[in-house]
Amino acid sequence: MIAETERTEPGSYFVSNYPPFARWNTEAVPAVLAAFAAPPTSAPLGLYLHVPFCRKRCKFCYFRVYTDVAADDVERYSQALGREAELAAAQAAVAGRQVKYVYFGGGTPSFLSVKQLDRLVERLHRSFGWDGAEEVTFECEPGTLSEAKVQALKRLGMTRISLGVENFSDAILEANGRAHLSAEIERAWGWIKAAGFANTNVDLIAGMVGETDESWRRTVERTLALDPDSVTIYQMELPANTVFVHDAKTGGEVAAVADWPTKRRWVQEAFERFLDRGFAISSGYTVVRDPERVHFRYRDMLWEGSDLVALGVASFGHLSGVHYQNATHWDEYLGAVESGRLPIARGLVPARRDLLLREVVLGLKRGSLDVERLTAKYGIDPVAEWAPQWESLAREGWLAGTGPRPVLSRAGLLRVDALLHRFFE
């Protein structure tokens, strides 16, 4: 875990949940299974699918992914996803509930063929259905797309397409192990725009190995030229299980990633350019063209405590107030699903206070906190409950105001993940 340091050192920076994953354990598996067997909650229900295949492993990637896989293995896994959906949908806590949002993540969901996607989506509709979903997001890697596949995604009901661009410099893409080059970005984006999806997003990463002021400005300008509905900009980090860190441990040097002040400056410069073009800031990472029309329901519902049924190897879910993760290895995951068992590997039963703190921590990543909603939901005023933390944020200049609703300053929003740990208990 990286605190307020200047250099980009090996470790995790991005906060994606609370309590931290280090507290999750195998002893909680019976409680997770009991949560699946319990009556349903009134929380919105989402569905996440992890597709762990990639053409190459990015050198900064820390997710469970597989490369150089045989076609039979890809087919076997896609069949397992469909079977796991059937198992999960039959549980008492899930059966009959309307799915509010769906997210295909990875890895690379667009790695699957059109035929595999057709079969998988058909099985998902039989199990869950998402005709009433407010959003169906699908992540794509440019080089895995074809015009026919993009048209199939539109036909299959995807409403939000997120393209993993990361950078427009071919030299930087190659140095960081990306599978695609800039020409594939332009070609894929033409197909995406022509298909007319309701929401299009471009992912960028500030501070990749080899990044310079000039190359970053070019990437921002070329992204503006694509005219997406939203842009998500992550700051490069070096988790311990990445290729970059592994190479350093085996005799090489730690990759020359830009320091945190430089990365924050680059994101700030990008935000300013997008604001000049009519975008609005939606979170510490995201700008949107039209906040009234363009939403990210997966993010917003998940951060506000929705249930999330997670499908696929190593995927993370949350049901009836209980956190869980699926089996993290190929054989364990497939063995469980193919024998008719939910592939739960570990979990955590958080206290009610933990759940409130989770919404405080994640909610701040949007830049402000809905105190009225949280107080009504949990019966605790988070401003009063964590007064010392708010006071320290204000004293250090990371808050623009507290009022009835704490609001991060722009500088605070750019470093939000480094600020959240002071709330951890």
Summary of the structure (lengths in Angstrom):
residues: 425
radius of gyration: 21.0
end to end distance: 14.7
largest distance: 58.1
contacts: 1400
relative contact order: 0.15
helix: 43%
strand: 18%
